[in-house]
Amino acid sequence: MKIIRRTALLAAASMALAGPALAQKSADILRINFTDAVPNIDMYFNSQRTGLILAHQAWDMLVHRDPATFEIKPSLATAWKFAEDNSLDLTIRQGVKFHDGSALTADDVVYTINMAADPASKVATPSNYAWIDKAEKTGDFTVRIKMKRPTPAALEYLAMVTPIHPKAYREKVGPEEFAKKPVGAGPYKIVKNEQGKEVVFERFDDYWAGSPKGKPAIKTLHVRFVPDLATSVTELLAQRTDWMWNINPDQANDVNKMPHLQAVRQESMRVGYLQLDAAGRTGAGNPLTNLKVRQAIWHAINRQAIADKLVQGGSRVPPAPCFPSQFGCDADAAVKYDYNPAKAKALLAEAGFPNGFETEFVTYVQPTSWSAAQQNDLAAVGIKAKITQLQVSPAIQKNHRGENPLYHGSWGSYSVNDVSAIFPVMYGAGALDNYSKDPELEKLVADGGATSDPAARKKAYSAAIKLMTEKAYWLPLFTYVNTYAFVKALEFKTFPDELPRFYYAKWK
């Protein structure tokens, strides 16, 4: 595989040197490639990281989280105050325009928040809004959000996953048409949206002054979805695109040898994981419903080797099923599983599978070598896992249907630095029942999110982590280290929250 990649790199480099450079700096167009197509650019209705990234270019949130300090700052709301009756009062900024020219008011905020919190809306990640009871208009530019329970991370959710939509326009055209021709109030407006293929953003000249995002320096962003990673790398090397990320880590040195390119690495809050169908959703007799089989899998995979040799760049193996910096991610509470193939084989024999078994292994993760490494480790203890490699959206949909025995995915918690952004999704009462129905675990997850007392939250979450790892439901594999590759003519800063901010980028 390495020879093939090197050959492709050299061929692309030759093309770049032989032909004229299609420089887009002079046209003030930043050409961006993502591998995972976003079927619905309205981030309420997709759970993909790329959807979140695109949304933050075109929409603003009520508050802004500083990407360097994580400090919450004013955005569409200029002030806020928590009250003892589980309500949050916000003052809405005046003078803000949506991309269609309409003015932002409290009506837009109330409409958007109530839409997100309404189960009938069928948002992609309902746990992000499950803390909201309802929003009420208290004045032309004041809003009250009634919370179902104390929610210490409320401002984090309002900063990261709650873009504000224009009520009149969305009601007029309907959700489906809005997804095709979206309107926000962010620094860029969307002028072309060919769903699943490309999105074109243009700088919004009427963007409100004083925004912490600032007015973009680059006029146009041209985003294309190129599903094949090798093709995308070839386009970068051949100067047909200016920015991409998540290239194979071992290609970073080759990229840096090109005179017009650079590669940069940055650890993110994303955790790669292996989900095991403990609930038996994929059919009767599924070996994964057996606790000893799941524990065998946890011992079988050499997570540290994958982090060090494949992910690289300082990737870590999370001891608990969450990102280490998140509030409530108690590493000490987790049951430890060392890499121990002999123990894995013994556990399989005790479970009645001395010769192992066959199963499907569904993944969308690239580079594919990360899944292949797990496949090899499983094969070494007798588990023959056949990989089904899909694009992100089809893999997620297959998982929602309960068709994935083993499922290698990743979760970035929408960059919310609190386990309430991951535990309810994977283990809560409203989560997919892949972990086997576990009322005790569901109660602990709910208890951790039902109080503002830090000690009580930590106690509940620590007990939940102990149970999650004892039962070996969901194996945290490694933290992601994003490898960004872009033209040297571009000034682009990376951040640990895995949110590329193209509105901060500029040409040198």
Steps between C-alpha positions, in 0.01 A plus 500: 500500500782737580651447153167579338457815706852616423444435128179702508676783681783510248259488207295784642813701571612453139161623380528804722847589372421423136180700473409859585412565864132572537561751777180620663658766722472750214129412460450519879346150503600244761443152355418247773460121479316277747469124456159460667205645313245684713147410383334781698701814572256603774705375795191419704441215256845349464739369764814522287800709600517644149141621539594675824800664334299631207225626729742710703608685185144601404312520830558674831405366840364686801840496668854446377760272654853630460688221317822559693372556855150342484369820662134573418453840336201696364384433146133523392426538871668794668422393858361201691403405852409170665207508741424262787185372331705323231467778249755685292423860401676641193515843340507474121732723299331771294604593147585148383391401149441159352636426154159571346507852645247439777576619852569265790248526784395298802243323280777331300675382815184361660397329176839334449544376856148362522547327166822338621346386830181362343521118461277530194780686320713183509832680529806284444633517858205563734718469813658837407165666569336262750574744783269762346135516603402797287600851399280802561508852366515752783552809282593597144861418581480289814449124531461255784604138461329273748719201585366160601779472754811691607738488206851625579609449140205696354718780362733244339206355307379847404850584377571185300178338375218756501511714183216748469270475197278774353144411603311670216714357221515144633126491567434634152716251307482201736782285645585316177535814290686671783756218492547564128517880527600574859519844658699589809650808664866397498809644333444307175180452302430189294454586131507147360409172665503189286416253772764235548730652234604858568423814698611852410522770766546872442598762754190667645556872461225590749644280775462672835789706630682392811447126458769287669525315169585822320440581136659233277812595308437250220206574272395152383515148642445220247437174685492173308429151630758257360429160657829334405784616724770411247326706231474795736872482585582482130295813437684683778839403362394590147387846622133443429403558862644715778394331827410156630542306820533150641751381246693187587746605771790335317432729204565815705876489439444456125262798496755713683756423231285678243610865464145636496345287778516442875357240738409578861383263776266583787342268758124544520221413742389216270516143629515200269299208635392144432132442571395144586145380447445391860124531452490241222328734256669324209330168572457210739814316601724804459819414696539868594214469748737289711694712752811282481509538121487877534771496764709279271472762224612773739810294584563401137552842344838670538366851538831655600670368187223645281528837674879511482567347159192579293323805642830654619551863599447448873181293480399356838301195609212629716459280809133596523244527216528879472758766420739551797436875542121469512335568834407167657751291301646318800786278383545352847146360498554298184574127508835450329551256210857441392601370160507126571424263209548192720240625744269583209525142369432361848190718538371391160545136600316560828218663301468188283695627196838324524542529122368855481216605269422706191335842505457815293706809581338819366698822478520834323835593651790608283787421482380143453820372663353587842216252456731246336724505808205411722396230254848346519502509881160331511612236250798420722262379774264320262238765421462531123359848443404582142529874438218687328639843408230762441469875472410681822128550448418145379704352787312710755165407346593132506587536867169672574325197348687272739695322225857545623642221723836675531508869411811715485403865519598820675332761716613859547232603753432803281810633680299541823745454786260304721408129499134599469584535130600135466350278773130562420572439131666164563336382823200718584136395507447650155817354350524223246466175691838362395630464854219273623225655704656592831267696731772553761735656246225712347409633845860591581536687170172683565599581859828653384308736275224586745687720744730800501694367801847408364565241772168325439558502125849354537374228733228390256725514195782310675258222594374498142854467362570207731188323373565583133847352515407200716242403240742576213230666292691758298877491458680837489787447256699822461474875485506648154788712382386690196756540225426816306657559160474832320684741274778709651336811358221452756522623859292245690494425874396167650316460831457204740120500468518354147316793345679656202412868491536620145368844598833550683708389200671743265746508216859585581 
